[in-house]
Amino acid sequence: MGVKRQPADQPHETGFGPPPEGDGNGALSYATEAEWRRAILESIRDGIVLCDADGLVLEMNQAFTDLFGYRLEDGPFHPPYPWWPPEEESEARHSAQCFYKEVMAGSTPEKELVFVTRDGASVWVRMRGTPIQHGTLGVTYLCVLRETTREREAQHRREAAASVSRAFVEVGDLAELVGVAEHGFNLLFDGDCTIQLSDGDVNLLLNPREHTSLSELPLTVRIGLAGEPSTDSISLRPGILLAPRLSDARCRAWVQFPRPRRVSVDEMVVADLLAASFASAVARLMTAEEVAERLGNLKAAIESHRLVGQATGVLVERRRILPGAAFELLRAASQRHNVKLRDLAARIVETGLDPDSDLVQGAGSIQERAQEFQGVSQDP
């Protein structure tokens, strides 16, 4: 007895479309071929999408579903596909459309594109497309997607780490070094950084919330600072510790994550390198001073940190920018006008003027600058 056939306008339950005309044995052959093809697709770890000449998605494998959250049963899917970037991201969406047109024109392109998951998260993929002639379906188009998000993040992290390390070498005072480390670590590991400096029996803490003693810190931060660097890349962790592996090191930093997460091996490597670089910079700056002045320098670093934080807040509020960008703006103005970062921050806090203002950059004490500013404000 032959296999019961479905209407021609409905997809075959095991195939990509209606079965070929003929007897029941032909339908069985088609079903067997479709099952074999699906088994092949599911065995591939990269995401796979198969489309017909009109762009209708005929098949997608589990790897694609795991990556983007869409199943074939959620369709039908036609261009523009829901995993393409939204229209407001015009450049990324245009790249996806151009790739689609190239594939449909018979090319075999390979490009790196950004798509969007069902939850709205951005995912970078390296995508290859090729036309395939099918005996029953005619020309179909196969696209293979390999996720590169982590690869790109790792590359960006290495570049950012190199930039922070260079800054450690260039800075000339402890206050600026702490600022560079704090904002650099926050950016690299996406968290809230607390830095601990020590000199003998003296321990000083610096973070954006201006906690100045261990007892004021959250318990997780205290535990993190007191711990040792971990090589665990499996468990969810509350933060990451940057601590040089030298017994006489005078500094360490703990970055508290917004929520527990896994720490990649690449992040751990970057953390070790930056911890060593930061410790070297701290030792260089503290050794350059007389032993008797070290405590005073550490206390001055706390006051400088407070002023820089306040000046950063002024710029964040005024320019509607992120704290990291505000700090870089301050640091760039300090270097451009050859003014110490602490002095520049103090003048901004006192006068409320822009970092590039002549009154802020001019010579004279903070009080003199404030008086000049008040005088200018009172002029008719």
FENGI-V370084 format. One record per residue. N is the residue number from 1. SS is DSSP state (H for helix, E for strand, - for the rest). Layout:
BEGIN
n->{N N}
ss->{SS SS}
END
This chain:
BEGIN
n->{1 2 3 4 5 6 7 8 9 10 11 12 13 14 15 16 17 18 19 20 21 22 23 24 25 26 27 28 29 30 31 32 33 34 35 36 37 38 39 40 41 42 43 44 45 46 47 48 49 50 51 52 53 54 55 56 57 58 59 60 61 62 63 64 65 66 67 68 69 70 71 72 73 74 75 76 77 78 79 80 81 82 83 84 85 86 87 88 89 90 91 92 93 94 95 96 97 98 99 100 101 102 103 104 105 106 107 108 109 110 111 112 113 114 115 116 117 118 119 120 121 122 123 124 125 126 127 128 129 130 131 132 133 134 135 136 137 138 139 140 141 142 143 144 145 146 147 148 149 150 151 152 153 154 155 156 157 158 159 160 161 162 163 164 165 166 167 168 169 170 171 172 173 174 175 176 177 178 179 180 181 182 183 184 185 186 187 188 189 190 191 192 193 194 195 196 197 198 199 200 201 202 203 204 205 206 207 208 209 210 211 212 213 214 215 216 217 218 219 220 221 222 223 224 225 226 227 228 229 230 231 232 233 234 235 236 237 238 239 240 241 242 243 244 245 246 247 248 249 250 251 252 253 254 255 256 257 258 259 260 261 262 263 264 265 266 267 268 269 270 271 272 273 274 275 276 277 278 279 280 281 282 283 284 285 286 287 288 289 290 291 292 293 294 295 296 297 298 299 300 301 302 303 304 305 306 307 308 309 310 311 312 313 314 315 316 317 318 319 320 321 322 323 324 325 326 327 328 329 330 331 332 333 334 335 336 337 338 339 340 341 342 343 344 345 346 347 348 349 350 351 352 353 354 355 356 357 358 359 360 361 362 363 364 365 366 367 368 369 370 371 372 373 374 375 376 377 378 379 380}
ss->{- - - - - - - - - - - - - - - - - - - - - - - H H H H H H H H H H H H H H H H H H H - - - - E E E E E - - - - - E E E E - H H H H H H H - - - H H H - - - - - - - - - - - - - - - H H H H H H H H H H H H H H H - - - - - E E E E E E E - - - - - E E E E E E E E E E E E E - - - E E E E E E E E E E - H H H H H H H H H H H H H H H H H H H H H H - - - H H H H H H H H H H H H H H H H - E E E E E E E E E - - E E E E E E - - - - - - H H H - - H H H H H H H H - - - - - - - - - - E E E E E E E - - - - - - - E E E E E E E E E E E - - - H H H H H H H H H H H H H H H H H H H H H H H - - - H H H H H H H H H H H H H H H H H H H H H H H H H H H H H - - - H H H H H H H H H H H H H H - - - - H H H H H H H H H H H - - - - - - H H H H - - - - H H H H H H H H H H H H H - -}
END
